[in-house]
Amino acid sequence: MESILKNVAKFRKEKGLTYENMALELGISTPAYRKIEVGKTQLTVERLYQIADILQVKIAIILEIQTENYHQTNKDTATGF
């Protein structure tokens, strides 16, 4: 979780946004947003999607998931499960 929050902070700063900007966009108080980013309030999946939308960053990037390394197979036609 720590790396996710560090990524959120990094992308927020790269966009030139403050805690206040993020809080306003999310409809919460500035202290409430700060608690999310520093890990004092649990980050929900829904809130992460909202933050990613504000930052205009894909969730996979925030989560450091390299999607090009994954291959999805149709389980109905796959063999050797």
C-alpha positions, 0 to 999 in steps of 0.5 A: 500500500505504501508504494501506491500512496507514494505514487499518488503523491508523486503524480499529484505533485507532477500535476501541480496539485495540492492537498486542497485541490485533490480534496476539492475535486473529491468533495472531502476536507483537506485534512481528510485527503491528507490522511488518505495520502499519508496512510492514516485513512484506508484507501478504498478501491472506489476512492483510488479510481476517483483519484486516478481520474483526477490525476489522469493516470491509469490505475495500473500505473499507480498500482505498478502493474505492467499489463503488457506482461500478462496474457489472458486466455479464454478458459473455455478454449484453453488446455492444460489448466 
